[in-house]
């Protein structure tokens, strides 16, 4: 039931440009995980007992967007091309969610009431987003590598190709090669554009049971200054569910 309510609420929210945030309620019946459970390697703690220094910050767990904390969506300064793209945005035509496709990683993180599960291993970090059942396996690379290994999501060219590394207590995800589209298609930020020139850097930092995702978007084709978006998450006891989006279902709540 939570899956159905979440699915309908998110698409209606995107279509109407609303900013209301549904409150998460625990399902009355246990539901199985959408995908295979994390491997033993991914479930390892960040350091063995007795290690003086952890090999990486512990970001593992199931996370839900924190409805009690504010999203900080920075002010934008469009170029002439960016302003034209923003003014021409039409959610009926331009929001790929109605085709069960993500518009951007920021748009994915903005979703209320859907989980993100993070697991960590020696050579990769895995983020499983309940929304659209996205499974994001990102290789850990040397940040000084000029051409690092990157991963992408099949059928979702607007979210580009990503590589990751740790910077102290922060996970850094560097993404390039975006297809043209929109950083956000929801609420008052709907229509903020992205071009093929965009580079997005997500910095994910944990403080206790809180997680902060700060994304810097650099896109000289559409913005004169970087656009920075900060989205708070909190640790959750909910389990990851199967979102199960198909375009026919999305069309039920589409304004088309």
FENKA-V732690 format. One record per residue. N is the residue number from 0. SS is DSSP state (H for helix, E for strand, - for the rest). PSI is psi in whole degrees, 0 to 359 (NA if undefined). D_CENTER is the distance of its C-alpha to the mean C-alpha in whole Angstrom. Layout:
n = {N;N}
ss = {SS;SS}
psi = {PSI;PSI}
d_center = {D_CENTER;D_CENTER}
This chain:
n = {0;1;2;3;4;5;6;7;8;9;10;11;12;13;14;15;16;17;18;19;20;21;22;23;24;25;26;27;28;29;30;31;32;33;34;35;36;37;38;39;40;41;42;43;44;45;46;47;48;49;50;51;52;53;54;55;56;57;58;59;60;61;62;63;64;65;66;67;68;69;70;71;72;73;74;75;76;77;78;79;80;81;82;83;84;85;86;87;88;89;90;91;92;93;94;95;96;97;98;99;100;101;102;103;104;105;106;107;108;109;110;111;112;113;114;115;116;117;118;119;120;121;122;123;124;125;126;127;128;129;130;131;132;133;134;135;136;137;138;139;140;141;142;143;144;145;146;147;148;149;150;151;152;153;154;155;156;157;158;159;160;161;162;163;164;165;166;167;168;169;170;171;172;173;174;175;176;177;178;179;180;181;182;183;184;185;186;187;188;189;190;191;192;193;194;195;196;197;198;199;200;201;202;203;204;205;206;207;208;209;210;211;212;213;214;215;216;217;218;219;220;221;222;223;224;225;226;227;228;229;230;231;232;233;234;235;236;237;238;239;240;241;242;243;244;245;246;247;248;249;250;251;252;253;254;255}
ss = {-;H;H;H;H;H;H;H;H;H;H;H;H;H;H;H;-;-;-;-;-;-;-;-;-;-;-;-;-;-;-;-;-;-;-;-;-;-;-;H;H;H;H;-;-;-;-;-;-;-;-;-;-;-;-;-;-;-;-;-;E;E;E;E;E;-;-;-;-;-;-;E;E;-;-;-;-;E;-;H;H;H;H;H;H;H;H;-;-;-;H;H;H;H;-;H;H;H;H;-;-;-;-;-;H;H;H;H;H;H;-;-;-;-;-;E;E;E;E;E;-;-;-;E;E;E;E;E;E;-;H;H;H;E;E;E;E;E;E;E;-;-;-;-;-;-;-;-;-;-;E;E;-;-;-;-;H;H;H;-;E;E;E;E;E;E;E;-;-;E;E;E;E;E;E;E;-;-;-;-;E;E;E;E;-;-;H;H;H;-;-;E;E;E;-;-;-;-;E;E;E;E;E;E;E;E;E;-;-;E;E;E;E;E;E;E;E;E;-;-;-;-;E;-;-;-;E;E;E;E;E;E;E;E;E;-;-;-;-;-;-;-;-;-;-;-;H;H;H;H;H;H;H;-;-;-}
psi = {320;322;314;316;317;314;311;316;317;316;324;319;316;319;322;350;21;165;12;149;113;146;132;137;143;139;146;336;139;142;150;160;151;329;180;148;155;148;166;323;317;336;355;143;163;343;147;156;132;347;138;323;132;147;337;159;144;104;4;150;178;128;144;141;132;107;349;352;152;141;136;104;109;161;146;149;95;148;176;319;321;320;320;318;319;315;334;359;131;111;330;329;325;351;109;353;333;351;14;39;140;141;322;167;325;318;323;313;332;342;129;149;23;137;156;125;127;129;155;144;177;326;3;166;142;126;116;111;128;322;123;13;41;128;107;103;108;126;143;129;170;121;346;356;125;334;72;161;139;157;156;171;120;131;4;72;342;349;5;201;133;148;158;160;171;139;91;239;17;136;126;127;120;122;135;182;49;145;150;145;224;135;318;143;20;155;207;355;2;133;357;117;165;145;177;343;351;144;130;134;113;131;116;119;136;140;100;237;18;146;134;129;110;119;127;120;119;115;87;343;328;343;139;335;155;144;122;131;128;127;121;141;161;154;141;150;354;155;155;132;163;116;315;40;135;147;325;322;319;326;340;324;3;143;354;NA}
d_center = {23;20;18;20;20;16;16;19;17;14;16;19;17;15;19;21;19;19;17;19;17;18;19;18;21;22;23;27;27;25;23;22;19;17;18;20;20;19;22;25;23;20;21;23;23;23;27;30;32;34;32;32;29;26;24;21;19;19;15;16;15;14;11;11;10;14;16;19;17;17;14;15;14;17;20;20;23;23;26;28;26;23;25;26;23;21;25;24;21;22;19;22;22;19;16;15;13;17;17;14;12;9;10;7;4;5;6;4;3;7;8;11;13;11;10;8;11;12;15;17;20;22;21;17;14;12;9;10;7;10;9;11;12;9;11;10;13;13;17;18;20;23;21;25;24;25;23;21;20;17;15;13;12;16;16;13;14;12;9;12;13;12;15;14;17;18;20;22;19;16;14;13;11;13;12;15;16;14;16;17;15;14;11;11;13;14;16;18;15;16;17;16;16;15;18;19;20;16;15;12;12;9;12;11;14;16;19;20;18;16;13;12;9;11;10;13;13;17;18;22;23;21;21;24;22;18;16;14;12;12;10;12;11;14;16;16;19;18;18;15;16;17;15;17;17;19;20;23;22;19;23;24;22;22;24;26}
